[in-house]
Amino acid sequence: MKTPQEILEIARPITWKAADLLRSFYLDTGNQNLDVQYKDGKIDDPVTAADIAVSNYLIEQLQAELGIEDFGYISEETYQGEQLKNEFVWIIDPLDGTRDFIDKTGEYAIHIGLVKEGRPVLALVAVPELGKIYYAAKGEGTFVETCDGKTQKLQVFTQKKIEDLIVLVSRSHRSAPLDYILNKFPCKSHKNLGSIGCKIASIVEKQADVYISLSGKSAPKDWDIAAPELILTEAGGLYTNYNNSLLRYNTGDANQWGGLLASNGKYHEILCKEAEKYLAAFNVEIG
C-alpha cells in the first residue's frame, strides 16, 4: 500500500490533466457538444458531456495507476446507491457546480477525495478557472499548487470579529429556512459563490470565512463535500453538521441531510448553535 504522499504524487498530475480536459469543454476549444441533460427530469440537477468525460478519465487513470484491489471508486456519474466495503474508497465529483459551468460563471471545480472507514484522509480540489489545485493529506496540512508548479501551504484566517465574518451561500440552492437563518446570523456580509470546492478554496485563501447550507428537497452528496472538507480542516477550519457532529461518507446513503456549516473554526461552535436555534425558531413560526 502506497503512502499518502506517494498517492498524491500520482494523483496530482492526473488532476491537472482532468482540469485541462474540463476546461476544454468550458472554453469549447474542441467544439464539443455539452449535451446537457437533467437527472430524473430535475431542472436543478443537470449533467453534461463534460461530467461524463472527466469522470471516465479520472476513474480510468486512478485505476490504471493504483488498481482496484486496495481501493473502491465512487463517482457522481456512476453511483448506484451502493456502499463499498473497501477500507479505502475514492469519492469523485468530476464537475461540481455544473449549473455554474453551463452558465459560464467560472465557479466550478473537480473534487477527488479518498476516505478510510467513512472519513477523508486525502483530497484534491481543482479550480480550473483559477489555475489551481488544492490538496491535503490527513495530518499533513493543506497546500495549493499553481499551474507553474509553485506550491504554498495554506492556513485559514481567524482574526476577525464574528460580526465581520463573510458568509458564503449558494446562488441556486436557497430556501426560506436558510434565508431566515442568514437574516438572523450575527455576521451580515453574505456572498454568493458556486461550487462547494470554490467556496472552500475561498475560505482557505482568506477571502471568506463561513459557508452555510441546509438541505431541502435535495441534499449535498458525499462527492460534493468529502474532498473540500479535508482541504478546509487541514488548513485549520471545520466542516460539520449544525449539531457539530462529524460528517461520514460511503454509508450507503450519499445524501448529507440537514444543516451543514463550514468555517475558519474560530466561531464554529457558536455559529452552529445559532443556526440550530434559528432553524428551530423558523419551524415554530411556520408550524
C-alpha positions in Angstrom: 0.0 0.0 0.0 1.4 3.4 -1.0 1.8 6.2 1.5 -0.5 9.3 1.2 2.4 11.4 -0.2 3.0 8.7 -2.9 -0.6 8.7 -3.8 -0.7 12.5 -4.0 2.3 12.4 -6.4 0.3 10.1 -8.6 -3.0 11.9 -8.3 -1.8 15.5 -8.8 -0.8 15.2 -12.5 -4.0 13.2 -13.1 -6.0 16.0 -11.6 -4.2 18.7 -13.7 -5.0 16.8 -16.9 -8.6 16.3 -15.8 -8.8 20.1 -15.1 -7.4 20.8 -18.6 -10.0 18.4 -20.1 -12.8 20.0 -18.2 -11.7 23.5 -19.2 -11.6 22.5 -22.8 -15.3 21.8 -22.6 -15.8 25.1 -20.8 -14.0 27.1 -23.4 -15.3 24.8 -26.2 -11.8 24.6 -27.7 -12.7 21.3 -29.4 -16.2 22.5 -30.4 -17.6 19.8 -28.1 -21.4 19.4 -27.6 -22.2 19.7 -23.9 -25.3 17.6 -24.4 -27.0 18.9 -21.2 -29.4 16.5 -19.7 -31.3 16.5 -16.3 -31.2 13.7 -13.8 -34.7 12.4 -13.1 -36.0 15.4 -15.1 -34.9 17.8 -12.4 -34.1 21.2 -13.9 -31.7 22.0 -10.9 -29.7 18.8 -11.4 -28.1 19.0 -14.8 -25.4 16.7 -16.2 -23.2 17.3 -19.2 -20.9 15.5 -21.6 -18.1 17.2 -19.6 -19.2 15.5 -16.4 -19.1 12.1 -18.1 -15.8 12.6 -19.9 -13.9 13.8 -16.8 -15.5 11.1 -14.6 -14.4 8.4 -17.1 -10.9 9.9 -17.3 -10.3 10.1 -13.6 -11.5 6.6 -12.8 -9.6 5.1 -15.7 -6.3 6.9 -14.7 -6.6 6.2 -11.0 -7.4 2.6 -11.6 -4.5 2.3 -14.0 -2.1 3.7 -11.5 -3.5 2.3 -8.2 -5.5 -0.7 -9.2 -8.8 -1.9 -7.8 -7.6 -4.3 -5.0 -6.8 -1.7 -2.4 -9.3 1.0 -3.5 -13.0 1.3 -4.3 -14.3 4.0 -6.6 -17.4 6.1 -6.4 -18.2 8.9 -8.8 -21.3 11.1 -9.0 -21.8 9.9 -12.6 -21.5 6.2 -11.8 -23.1 5.9 -8.3 -25.9 3.4 -8.0 -26.6 3.7 -4.3 -24.0 1.1 -3.2 -21.9 1.2 -0.1 -18.4 -0.1 -1.0 -16.8 -2.4 1.5 -13.2 -1.4 0.7 -11.2 0.2 3.5 -10.2 3.0 1.2 -12.7 4.5 -1.3 -12.2 7.3 -3.8 -15.2 9.7 -3.9 -15.1 11.8 -7.0 -17.1 14.7 -8.4 -15.8 15.3 -11.9 -17.7 18.6 -12.1 -19.0 20.3 -9.0 -21.0 23.3 -10.0 -22.5 22.1 -13.2 -25.1 24.9 -13.3 -22.3 27.4 -12.9 -20.3 25.6 -15.6 -23.3 25.8 -18.0 -23.9 29.5 -17.1 -20.2 30.4 -17.6 -19.7 31.9 -14.1 -16.3 30.2 -13.9 -17.2 28.9 -10.4 -16.8 25.1 -10.9 -14.4 22.6 -9.6 -13.2 18.9 -9.6 -13.4 17.1 -6.2 -11.3 13.9 -5.6 -11.4 12.6 -2.1 -10.1 9.4 -0.5 -11.9 8.2 2.5 -10.9 5.5 5.0 -13.7 3.9 7.1 -16.0 6.8 6.3 -13.7 9.8 6.9 -11.5 11.7 4.4 -7.7 11.1 4.5 -6.6 12.6 1.2 -8.1 15.2 -1.0 -7.6 17.2 -4.2 -9.8 20.1 -5.4 -9.0 21.6 -8.8 -10.4 25.0 -9.7 -9.6 25.3 -13.4 -10.5 29.0 -13.8 -8.0 29.9 -11.1 -5.4 27.6 -12.5 -5.0 26.0 -9.0 -5.2 22.6 -7.3 -5.7 22.4 -3.6 -4.5 19.2 -1.9 -4.2 17.7 1.6 -3.4 14.5 3.4 -4.6 13.8 6.9 -2.3 15.4 9.4 0.0 17.0 6.8 -1.7 20.3 6.1 -3.3 21.9 3.1 -1.4 23.2 0.0 -2.2 25.0 -3.2 -0.3 24.3 -6.4 -0.4 26.7 -9.3 0.0 25.8 -13.0 3.6 27.0 -12.9 4.4 24.3 -10.4 4.7 26.6 -7.3 3.2 25.4 -4.1 2.2 27.2 -0.9 0.9 25.9 2.5 -2.4 27.4 3.5 -3.9 28.4 6.8 -7.3 29.9 7.5 -7.6 33.5 8.8 -9.1 33.7 12.3 -8.5 37.3 13.4 -11.9 38.8 12.5 -14.7 39.6 14.9 -17.8 37.4 14.5 -19.8 40.3 13.1 -17.2 40.9 10.3 -17.2 37.3 9.0 -18.0 36.9 5.3 -20.6 34.1 4.8 -20.7 32.2 1.5 -24.0 30.9 0.2 -25.2 29.1 -2.9 -27.0 31.0 -5.7 -29.2 28.1 -6.7 -29.8 26.0 -3.5 -31.7 28.6 -1.4 -34.8 28.1 0.8 -37.0 30.1 3.1 -35.5 28.5 6.3 -31.9 29.1 5.1 -32.7 32.7 4.3 -34.3 33.1 7.8 -31.1 31.8 9.4 -28.9 34.1 7.3 -31.0 37.1 8.2 -30.6 36.3 11.9 -26.9 35.4 11.8 -24.5 37.8 13.7 -22.4 38.1 10.5 -24.2 40.2 8.0 -21.9 40.1 5.0 -23.1 37.5 2.6 -21.6 36.4 -0.8 -23.0 34.1 -3.5 -20.5 31.7 -4.9 -20.8 28.5 -7.0 -19.2 25.1 -6.4 -18.5 23.9 -2.8 -14.9 23.4 -3.9 -14.8 27.1 -4.9 -16.3 28.1 -1.6 -13.8 26.2 0.5 -11.0 27.5 -1.7 -12.2 31.0 -0.9 -12.1 30.3 2.9 -8.6 28.7 2.8 -7.4 31.6 0.6 -8.7 34.1 3.3 -11.3 35.6 1.0 -14.3 34.4 3.1 -14.9 32.8 6.5 -18.1 30.7 6.6 -20.2 28.6 4.3 -23.7 27.5 5.4 -26.2 25.2 3.7 -29.4 23.5 4.5 -30.9 20.6 2.6 -34.4 20.9 1.3 -35.9 18.7 -1.4 -32.4 17.5 -2.1 -29.2 17.4 -0.1 -25.5 17.8 -0.9 -23.9 14.5 -1.6 -20.7 12.7 -0.5 -18.8 13.8 -3.6 -19.8 17.5 -3.0 -18.1 17.5 0.4 -15.6 14.7 1.1 -12.6 16.4 -0.6 -13.5 20.0 0.3 -13.9 19.0 4.0 -10.3 17.8 4.3 -8.9 20.8 2.4 -10.6 23.0 4.9 -9.9 21.1 8.1 -6.2 20.6 7.3 -6.0 24.4 6.9 -7.4 24.8 10.4 -11.1 25.1 9.7 -14.1 22.9 10.5 -16.9 21.4 8.4 -19.7 19.7 10.4 -23.4 19.3 10.8 -25.3 22.1 12.7 -25.0 19.9 15.8 -21.2 19.9 15.4 -21.1 16.2 14.6 -18.6 14.9 12.1 -19.7 14.1 8.5 -19.4 10.5 7.4 -19.1 9.1 3.8 -19.7 5.9 1.9 -22.5 4.9 4.3 -24.9 3.6 1.7 -26.8 7.0 1.6 -24.8 9.6 -0.4 -27.1 12.4 0.9 -25.8 14.7 3.6 -29.1 15.7 5.0 -29.8 18.6 7.4 -27.8 21.7 8.0 -24.1 21.9 7.3 -21.6 24.6 8.3 -18.0 25.1 7.2 -15.9 27.8 8.8 -12.4 29.0 9.7 -13.0 27.4 13.0 -12.9 30.3 15.5 -16.6 30.8 16.0 -17.7 27.4 14.6 -19.5 26.1 17.7 -21.3 29.4 18.3 -22.4 29.6 14.7 -23.6 26.0 14.7 -25.7 26.7 17.9 -27.1 29.9 16.3 -28.0 28.0 13.1 -29.8 25.3 15.1 -31.6 27.9 17.2 -32.9 29.9 14.2 -33.9 26.8 12.3 -36.0 25.7 15.3 -37.5 29.2 15.5 -38.4 29.2 11.8 -40.1 25.8 12.2 -42.1 27.2 15.1 -43.1 30.3 13.1 -44.4 28.3 10.2 -45.8 25.5 12.4 
